[in-house]
Amino acid sequence: MNTITLICQGCGRPFTLAQSDYDRMLDENITTPRFCSIQCAFHGWDRQAVWFGRYRRDAGDQKG
């Protein structure tokens, strides 16, 4: 099974989906945001959280 890694548009964390599920979602509606959990979907899209999550991950990669 092929998987695809996406960035959650609610919290900024990476998460994986099956390629077939992702293709089905794109066929239904290409503009719908993708979230890692129901909680993130409930809170909605947070650009600042996505940016901060990416910043923290990049900083963690540079330490090692």
mmCIF file as gemmi writes it, N, C-alpha and C atoms, coordinates in Angstrom:
data_model
loop_
_atom_site.group_PDB
_atom_site.id
_atom_site.type_symbol
_atom_site.label_atom_id
_atom_site.label_alt_id
_atom_site.label_comp_id
_atom_site.label_asym_id
_atom_site.label_entity_id
_atom_site.label_seq_id
_atom_site.pdbx_PDB_ins_code
_atom_site.Cartn_x
_atom_site.Cartn_y
_atom_site.Cartn_z
_atom_site.occupancy
_atom_site.B_iso_or_equiv
_atom_site.pdbx_formal_charge
_atom_site.auth_seq_id
_atom_site.auth_asym_id
_atom_site.pdbx_PDB_model_num
ATOM 1 N N . MET Axp A 1 ? 0.841 -1.172 0 1 0 ? 1 A 1
ATOM 2 C CA . MET Axp A 1 ? 0 0 0 1 0 ? 1 A 1
ATOM 3 C C . MET Axp A 1 ? 0.893 1.245 0 1 0 ? 1 A 1
ATOM 4 N N . ASN Axp A 2 ? 0.66 2.142 -0.938 1 0 ? 2 A 1
ATOM 5 C CA . ASN Axp A 2 ? 1.407 3.392 -1.006 1 0 ? 2 A 1
ATOM 6 C C . ASN Axp A 2 ? 0.803 4.404 -0.051 1 0 ? 2 A 1
ATOM 7 N N . THR Axp A 3 ? 1.668 5.191 0.579 1 0 ? 3 A 1
ATOM 8 C CA . THR Axp A 3 ? 1.196 6.237 1.48 1 0 ? 3 A 1
ATOM 9 C C . THR Axp A 3 ? 1.747 7.577 1.024 1 0 ? 3 A 1
ATOM 10 N N . ILE Axp A 4 ? 1.094 8.613 1.47 1 0 ? 4 A 1
ATOM 11 C CA . ILE Axp A 4 ? 1.514 9.968 1.158 1 0 ? 4 A 1
ATOM 12 C C . ILE Axp A 4 ? 1.577 10.739 2.475 1 0 ? 4 A 1
ATOM 13 N N . THR Axp A 5 ? 2.595 11.586 2.632 1 0 ? 5 A 1
ATOM 14 C CA . THR Axp A 5 ? 2.746 12.388 3.841 1 0 ? 5 A 1
ATOM 15 C C . THR Axp A 5 ? 2.269 13.798 3.549 1 0 ? 5 A 1
ATOM 16 N N . LEU Axp A 6 ? 1.373 14.282 4.4 1 0 ? 6 A 1
ATOM 17 C CA . LEU Axp A 6 ? 0.831 15.631 4.276 1 0 ? 6 A 1
ATOM 18 C C . LEU Axp A 6 ? 1.116 16.408 5.558 1 0 ? 6 A 1
ATOM 19 N N . ILE Axp A 7 ? 0.985 17.721 5.489 1 0 ? 7 A 1
ATOM 20 C CA . ILE Axp A 7 ? 1.095 18.579 6.668 1 0 ? 7 A 1
ATOM 21 C C . ILE Axp A 7 ? -0.324 18.967 7.071 1 0 ? 7 A 1
ATOM 22 N N . CYS Axp A 8 ? -0.663 18.734 8.33 1 0 ? 8 A 1
ATOM 23 C CA . CYS Axp A 8 ? -1.986 19.087 8.836 1 0 ? 8 A 1
ATOM 24 C C . CYS Axp A 8 ? -2.163 20.598 8.767 1 0 ? 8 A 1
ATOM 25 N N . GLN Axp A 9 ? -3.277 21.025 8.234 1 0 ? 9 A 1
ATOM 26 C CA . GLN Axp A 9 ? -3.521 22.454 8.096 1 0 ? 9 A 1
ATOM 27 C C . GLN Axp A 9 ? -4.112 23.058 9.359 1 0 ? 9 A 1
ATOM 28 N N . GLY Axp A 10 ? -4.263 22.238 10.4 1 0 ? 10 A 1
ATOM 29 C CA . GLY Axp A 10 ? -4.744 22.74 11.673 1 0 ? 10 A 1
ATOM 30 C C . GLY Axp A 10 ? -3.636 22.915 12.694 1 0 ? 10 A 1
ATOM 31 N N . CYS Axp A 11 ? -2.712 21.928 12.761 1 0 ? 11 A 1
ATOM 32 C CA . CYS Axp A 11 ? -1.663 21.98 13.788 1 0 ? 11 A 1
ATOM 33 C C . CYS Axp A 11 ? -0.255 22.013 13.207 1 0 ? 11 A 1
ATOM 34 N N . GLY Axp A 12 ? -0.103 21.734 11.92 1 0 ? 12 A 1
ATOM 35 C CA . GLY Axp A 12 ? 1.21 21.794 11.286 1 0 ? 12 A 1
ATOM 36 C C . GLY Axp A 12 ? 2.041 20.54 11.393 1 0 ? 12 A 1
ATOM 37 N N . ARG Axp A 13 ? 1.475 19.451 11.93 1 0 ? 13 A 1
ATOM 38 C CA . ARG Axp A 13 ? 2.221 18.198 12.058 1 0 ? 13 A 1
ATOM 39 C C . ARG Axp A 13 ? 2.091 17.356 10.787 1 0 ? 13 A 1
ATOM 40 N N . PRO Axp A 14 ? 3.134 16.615 10.44 1 0 ? 14 A 1
ATOM 41 C CA . PRO Axp A 14 ? 3.014 15.703 9.3 1 0 ? 14 A 1
ATOM 42 C C . PRO Axp A 14 ? 2.182 14.476 9.684 1 0 ? 14 A 1
ATOM 43 N N . PHE Axp A 15 ? 1.404 13.973 8.733 1 0 ? 15 A 1
ATOM 44 C CA . PHE Axp A 15 ? 0.641 12.747 8.936 1 0 ? 15 A 1
ATOM 45 C C . PHE Axp A 15 ? 0.556 12.014 7.608 1 0 ? 15 A 1
ATOM 46 N N . THR Axp A 16 ? 0.279 10.725 7.662 1 0 ? 16 A 1
ATOM 47 C CA . THR Axp A 16 ? 0.243 9.924 6.444 1 0 ? 16 A 1
ATOM 48 C C . THR Axp A 16 ? -1.176 9.458 6.138 1 0 ? 16 A 1
ATOM 49 N N . LEU Axp A 17 ? -1.427 9.326 4.858 1 0 ? 17 A 1
ATOM 50 C CA . LEU Axp A 17 ? -2.688 8.798 4.339 1 0 ? 17 A 1
ATOM 51 C C . LEU Axp A 17 ? -2.365 7.772 3.268 1 0 ? 17 A 1
ATOM 52 N N . ALA Axp A 18 ? -3.277 6.855 3.071 1 0 ? 18 A 1
ATOM 53 C CA . ALA Axp A 18 ? -3.129 5.928 1.951 1 0 ? 18 A 1
ATOM 54 C C . ALA Axp A 18 ? -3.317 6.714 0.653 1 0 ? 18 A 1
ATOM 55 N N . GLN Axp A 19 ? -2.531 6.4 -0.349 1 0 ? 19 A 1
ATOM 56 C CA . GLN Axp A 19 ? -2.611 7.096 -1.633 1 0 ? 19 A 1
ATOM 57 C C . GLN Axp A 19 ? -4.019 7.006 -2.222 1 0 ? 19 A 1
ATOM 58 N N . SER Axp A 20 ? -4.659 5.859 -2.079 1 0 ? 20 A 1
ATOM 59 C CA . SER Axp A 20 ? -6.01 5.687 -2.633 1 0 ? 20 A 1
ATOM 60 C C . SER Axp A 20 ? -7.021 6.594 -1.925 1 0 ? 20 A 1
ATOM 61 N N . ASP Axp A 21 ? -6.888 6.751 -0.598 1 0 ? 21 A 1
ATOM 62 C CA . ASP Axp A 21 ? -7.773 7.655 0.141 1 0 ? 21 A 1
ATOM 63 C C . ASP Axp A 21 ? -7.556 9.098 -0.282 1 0 ? 21 A 1
ATOM 64 N N . TYR Axp A 22 ? -6.303 9.481 -0.468 1 0 ? 22 A 1
ATOM 65 C CA . TYR Axp A 22 ? -5.991 10.841 -0.88 1 0 ? 22 A 1
ATOM 66 C C . TYR Axp A 22 ? -6.541 11.124 -2.281 1 0 ? 22 A 1
ATOM 67 N N . ASP Axp A 23 ? -6.385 10.167 -3.186 1 0 ? 23 A 1
ATOM 68 C CA . ASP Axp A 23 ? -6.925 10.339 -4.54 1 0 ? 23 A 1
ATOM 69 C C . ASP Axp A 23 ? -8.441 10.488 -4.51 1 0 ? 23 A 1
ATOM 70 N N . ARG Axp A 24 ? -9.099 9.711 -3.655 1 0 ? 24 A 1
ATOM 71 C CA . ARG Axp A 24 ? -10.557 9.805 -3.533 1 0 ? 24 A 1
ATOM 72 C C . ARG Axp A 24 ? -10.968 11.177 -3.018 1 0 ? 24 A 1
ATOM 73 N N . MET Axp A 25 ? -10.23 11.698 -2.012 1 0 ? 25 A 1
ATOM 74 C CA . MET Axp A 25 ? -10.522 13.031 -1.478 1 0 ? 25 A 1
ATOM 75 C C . MET Axp A 25 ? -10.354 14.113 -2.543 1 0 ? 25 A 1
ATOM 76 N N . LEU Axp A 26 ? -9.312 13.979 -3.351 1 0 ? 26 A 1
ATOM 77 C CA . LEU Axp A 26 ? -9.087 14.963 -4.409 1 0 ? 26 A 1
ATOM 78 C C . LEU Axp A 26 ? -10.189 14.901 -5.462 1 0 ? 26 A 1
ATOM 79 N N . ASP Axp A 27 ? -10.676 13.706 -5.753 1 0 ? 27 A 1
ATOM 80 C CA . ASP Axp A 27 ? -11.768 13.563 -6.714 1 0 ? 27 A 1
ATOM 81 C C . ASP Axp A 27 ? -13.05 14.208 -6.2 1 0 ? 27 A 1
ATOM 82 N N . GLU Axp A 28 ? -13.275 14.12 -4.882 1 0 ? 28 A 1
ATOM 83 C CA . GLU Axp A 28 ? -14.485 14.702 -4.299 1 0 ? 28 A 1
ATOM 84 C C . GLU Axp A 28 ? -14.424 16.227 -4.299 1 0 ? 28 A 1
ATOM 85 N N . ASN Axp A 29 ? -13.332 16.787 -3.78 1 0 ? 29 A 1
ATOM 86 C CA . ASN Axp A 29 ? -13.189 18.239 -3.726 1 0 ? 29 A 1
ATOM 87 C C . ASN Axp A 29 ? -11.719 18.574 -3.525 1 0 ? 29 A 1
ATOM 88 N N . ILE Axp A 30 ? -11.128 19.211 -4.493 1 0 ? 30 A 1
ATOM 89 C CA . ILE Axp A 30 ? -9.691 19.488 -4.447 1 0 ? 30 A 1
ATOM 90 C C . ILE Axp A 30 ? -9.351 20.629 -3.49 1 0 ? 30 A 1
ATOM 91 N N . THR Axp A 31 ? -10.317 21.486 -3.144 1 0 ? 31 A 1
ATOM 92 C CA . THR Axp A 31 ? -10.024 22.655 -2.311 1 0 ? 31 A 1
ATOM 93 C C . THR Axp A 31 ? -10.242 22.418 -0.821 1 0 ? 31 A 1
ATOM 94 N N . THR Axp A 32 ? -10.715 21.254 -0.423 1 0 ? 32 A 1
ATOM 95 C CA . THR Axp A 32 ? -10.966 20.965 0.986 1 0 ? 32 A 1
ATOM 96 C C . THR Axp A 32 ? -9.649 20.806 1.738 1 0 ? 32 A 1
ATOM 97 N N . PRO Axp A 33 ? -9.498 21.497 2.876 1 0 ? 33 A 1
ATOM 98 C CA . PRO Axp A 33 ? -8.268 21.335 3.662 1 0 ? 33 A 1
ATOM 99 C C . PRO Axp A 33 ? -8.175 19.933 4.263 1 0 ? 33 A 1
ATOM 100 N N . ARG Axp A 34 ? -6.969 19.473 4.484 1 0 ? 34 A 1
ATOM 101 C CA . ARG Axp A 34 ? -6.723 18.143 5.042 1 0 ? 34 A 1
ATOM 102 C C . ARG Axp A 34 ? -6.19 18.277 6.467 1 0 ? 34 A 1
ATOM 103 N N . PHE Axp A 35 ? -6.783 17.53 7.389 1 0 ? 35 A 1
ATOM 104 C CA . PHE Axp A 35 ? -6.408 17.587 8.796 1 0 ? 35 A 1
ATOM 105 C C . PHE Axp A 35 ? -5.991 16.202 9.275 1 0 ? 35 A 1
ATOM 106 N N . CYS Axp A 36 ? -5.153 16.168 10.331 1 0 ? 36 A 1
ATOM 107 C CA . CYS Axp A 36 ? -4.649 14.901 10.856 1 0 ? 36 A 1
ATOM 108 C C . CYS Axp A 36 ? -5.64 14.231 11.799 1 0 ? 36 A 1
ATOM 109 N N . SER Axp A 37 ? -6.587 14.993 12.35 1 0 ? 37 A 1
ATOM 110 C CA . SER Axp A 37 ? -7.524 14.422 13.315 1 0 ? 37 A 1
ATOM 111 C C . SER Axp A 37 ? -8.842 15.191 13.289 1 0 ? 37 A 1
ATOM 112 N N . ILE Axp A 38 ? -9.826 14.629 13.944 1 0 ? 38 A 1
ATOM 113 C CA . ILE Axp A 38 ? -11.124 15.285 14.068 1 0 ? 38 A 1
ATOM 114 C C . ILE Axp A 38 ? -10.975 16.578 14.88 1 0 ? 38 A 1
ATOM 115 N N . GLN Axp A 39 ? -10.119 16.55 15.903 1 0 ? 39 A 1
ATOM 116 C CA . GLN Axp A 39 ? -9.912 17.735 16.734 1 0 ? 39 A 1
ATOM 117 C C . GLN Axp A 39 ? -9.366 18.896 15.898 1 0 ? 39 A 1
ATOM 118 N N . CYS Axp A 40 ? -8.395 18.629 15.06 1 0 ? 40 A 1
ATOM 119 C CA . CYS Axp A 40 ? -7.843 19.686 14.206 1 0 ? 40 A 1
ATOM 120 C C . CYS Axp A 40 ? -8.889 20.177 13.203 1 0 ? 40 A 1
ATOM 121 N N . ALA Axp A 41 ? -9.68 19.275 12.679 1 0 ? 41 A 1
ATOM 122 C CA . ALA Axp A 41 ? -10.737 19.674 11.745 1 0 ? 41 A 1
ATOM 123 C C . ALA Axp A 41 ? -11.757 20.562 12.447 1 0 ? 41 A 1
ATOM 124 N N . PHE Axp A 42 ? -12.05 20.267 13.714 1 0 ? 42 A 1
ATOM 125 C CA . PHE Axp A 42 ? -12.997 21.065 14.478 1 0 ? 42 A 1
ATOM 126 C C . PHE Axp A 42 ? -12.462 22.48 14.713 1 0 ? 42 A 1
ATOM 127 N N . HIS Axp A 43 ? -11.152 22.584 15.042 1 0 ? 43 A 1
ATOM 128 C CA . HIS Axp A 43 ? -10.551 23.892 15.312 1 0 ? 43 A 1
ATOM 129 C C . HIS Axp A 43 ? -10.318 24.683 14.032 1 0 ? 43 A 1
ATOM 130 N N . GLY Axp A 44 ? -10.171 23.989 12.924 1 0 ? 44 A 1
ATOM 131 C CA . GLY Axp A 44 ? -10.03 24.665 11.64 1 0 ? 44 A 1
ATOM 132 C C . GLY Axp A 44 ? -8.598 24.949 11.255 1 0 ? 44 A 1
ATOM 133 N N . TRP Axp A 45 ? -8.488 25.717 10.198 1 0 ? 45 A 1
ATOM 134 C CA . TRP Axp A 45 ? -7.2 26 9.591 1 0 ? 45 A 1
ATOM 135 C C . TRP Axp A 45 ? -6.522 27.132 10.332 1 0 ? 45 A 1
ATOM 136 N N . ASP Axp A 46 ? -5.287 26.909 10.779 1 0 ? 46 A 1
ATOM 137 C CA . ASP Axp A 46 ? -4.552 27.9 11.555 1 0 ? 46 A 1
ATOM 138 C C . ASP Axp A 46 ? -3.175 28.079 10.928 1 0 ? 46 A 1
ATOM 139 N N . ARG Axp A 47 ? -3.009 29.12 10.131 1 0 ? 47 A 1
ATOM 140 C CA . ARG Axp A 47 ? -1.738 29.353 9.443 1 0 ? 47 A 1
ATOM 141 C C . ARG Axp A 47 ? -0.585 29.525 10.424 1 0 ? 47 A 1
ATOM 142 N N . GLN Axp A 48 ? -0.855 30.195 11.542 1 0 ? 48 A 1
ATOM 143 C CA . GLN Axp A 48 ? 0.202 30.433 12.521 1 0 ? 48 A 1
ATOM 144 C C . GLN Axp A 48 ? 0.673 29.123 13.154 1 0 ? 48 A 1
ATOM 145 N N . ALA Axp A 49 ? -0.249 28.211 13.441 1 0 ? 49 A 1
ATOM 146 C CA . ALA Axp A 49 ? 0.129 26.92 14.016 1 0 ? 49 A 1
ATOM 147 C C . ALA Axp A 49 ? 0.93 26.098 13.017 1 0 ? 49 A 1
ATOM 148 N N . VAL Axp A 50 ? 0.548 26.149 11.756 1 0 ? 50 A 1
ATOM 149 C CA . VAL Axp A 50 ? 1.279 25.417 10.726 1 0 ? 50 A 1
ATOM 150 C C . VAL Axp A 50 ? 2.702 25.969 10.617 1 0 ? 50 A 1
ATOM 151 N N . TRP Axp A 51 ? 2.822 27.291 10.575 1 0 ? 51 A 1
ATOM 152 C CA . TRP Axp A 51 ? 4.144 27.913 10.477 1 0 ? 51 A 1
ATOM 153 C C . TRP Axp A 51 ? 4.99 27.568 11.694 1 0 ? 51 A 1
ATOM 154 N N . PHE Axp A 52 ? 4.415 27.687 12.896 1 0 ? 52 A 1
ATOM 155 C CA . PHE Axp A 52 ? 5.167 27.42 14.118 1 0 ? 52 A 1
ATOM 156 C C . PHE Axp A 52 ? 5.578 25.955 14.211 1 0 ? 52 A 1
ATOM 157 N N . GLY Axp A 53 ? 4.684 25.03 13.813 1 0 ? 53 A 1
ATOM 158 C CA . GLY Axp A 53 ? 5.019 23.61 13.812 1 0 ? 53 A 1
ATOM 159 C C . GLY Axp A 53 ? 6.172 23.305 12.872 1 0 ? 53 A 1
ATOM 160 N N . ARG Axp A 54 ? 6.144 23.915 11.696 1 0 ? 54 A 1
ATOM 161 C CA . ARG Axp A 54 ? 7.229 23.711 10.73 1 0 ? 54 A 1
ATOM 162 C C . ARG Axp A 54 ? 8.533 24.294 11.273 1 0 ? 54 A 1
ATOM 163 N N . TYR Axp A 55 ? 8.46 25.461 11.897 1 0 ? 55 A 1
ATOM 164 C CA . TYR Axp A 55 ? 9.635 26.103 12.497 1 0 ? 55 A 1
ATOM 165 C C . TYR Axp A 55 ? 10.245 25.205 13.582 1 0 ? 55 A 1
ATOM 166 N N . ARG Axp A 56 ? 9.407 24.644 14.46 1 0 ? 56 A 1
ATOM 167 C CA . ARG Axp A 56 ? 9.904 23.775 15.534 1 0 ? 56 A 1
ATOM 168 C C . ARG Axp A 56 ? 10.527 22.507 14.982 1 0 ? 56 A 1
ATOM 169 N N . ARG Axp A 57 ? 9.92 21.908 13.968 1 0 ? 57 A 1
ATOM 170 C CA . ARG Axp A 57 ? 10.505 20.701 13.359 1 0 ? 57 A 1
ATOM 171 C C . ARG Axp A 57 ? 11.84 20.994 12.72 1 0 ? 57 A 1
ATOM 172 N N . ASP Axp A 58 ? 11.935 22.126 11.993 1 0 ? 58 A 1
ATOM 173 C CA . ASP Axp A 58 ? 13.199 22.491 11.365 1 0 ? 58 A 1
ATOM 174 C C . ASP Axp A 58 ? 14.281 22.765 12.401 1 0 ? 58 A 1
ATOM 175 N N . ALA Axp A 59 ? 13.92 23.423 13.496 1 0 ? 59 A 1
ATOM 176 C CA . ALA Axp A 59 ? 14.887 23.702 14.567 1 0 ? 59 A 1
ATOM 177 C C . ALA Axp A 59 ? 15.35 22.4 15.209 1 0 ? 59 A 1
ATOM 178 N N . GLY Axp A 60 ? 14.454 21.439 15.371 1 0 ? 60 A 1
ATOM 179 C CA . GLY Axp A 60 ? 14.811 20.147 15.947 1 0 ? 60 A 1
ATOM 180 C C . GLY Axp A 60 ? 15.748 19.367 15.042 1 0 ? 60 A 1
ATOM 181 N N . ASP Axp A 61 ? 15.548 19.478 13.731 1 0 ? 61 A 1
ATOM 182 C CA . ASP Axp A 61 ? 16.431 18.801 12.77 1 0 ? 61 A 1
ATOM 183 C C . ASP Axp A 61 ? 17.836 19.39 12.796 1 0 ? 61 A 1
ATOM 184 N N . GLN Axp A 62 ? 17.946 20.695 13.024 1 0 ? 62 A 1
ATOM 185 C CA . GLN Axp A 62 ? 19.243 21.344 13.013 1 0 ? 62 A 1
ATOM 186 C C . GLN Axp A 62 ? 20.047 21.039 14.26 1 0 ? 62 A 1
ATOM 187 N N . LYS Axp A 63 ? 19.382 20.716 15.375 1 0 ? 63 A 1
ATOM 188 C CA . LYS Axp A 63 ? 20.101 20.392 16.612 1 0 ? 63 A 1
ATOM 189 C C . LYS Axp A 63 ? 20.877 19.084 16.485 1 0 ? 63 A 1
ATOM 190 N N . GLY Axp A 64 ? 20.288 18.102 15.77 1 0 ? 64 A 1
ATOM 191 C CA . GLY Axp A 64 ? 20.885 16.778 15.693 1 0 ? 64 A 1
ATOM 192 C C . GLY Axp A 64 ? 21.913 16.661 14.725 1 0 ? 64 A 1
